[in-house]
Amino acid sequence: QVQLVESGGGLVQPGGSLRLSCVHSLSIFSFNTMGWYRQAPGKQRELVAAITAGGITTYTDSLKGRFTISRDNAKNTVYLQMNSLNPEDTAVYYCHARARVSSVDYWGQGTQVTVSS
């Protein structure tokens, strides 16, 4: 059973930073890609960043330079470092993984990020 457990969300002031963590129950090499998506109220879920098993990273253009995805294979953890946060970054952030063999998509339960003064 694949489990993705996010943590690290919360309330932060504009200009602040947060680091999200996603602990996954299988090795990173069980997945083709892992990543972070977000969904703001009334909007569609959108890709934030992704990382392949080979370490190739992808970012949505508007977030390049502020957000960084990384991983610690020994800890089965994927991170999302978010800097210079603004109110438009307020959303529920979801960890995502696509299985290598079955191509099944897995999702975490989500963690709320609120950027407000």
Buried (B, 14 or more C-beta within 10 A) or exposed (E): EBEBBBBBBEEBEEEBEBEBBBBBEBEBEBBBBBBBBBBBEEEEBEBBBBBBBEEEEBBBEEBEEBBBBBBEEEEBBBBBBBEEBEEEBBBBBBBBBBBBEEEEEBBBEBBEBBBEE
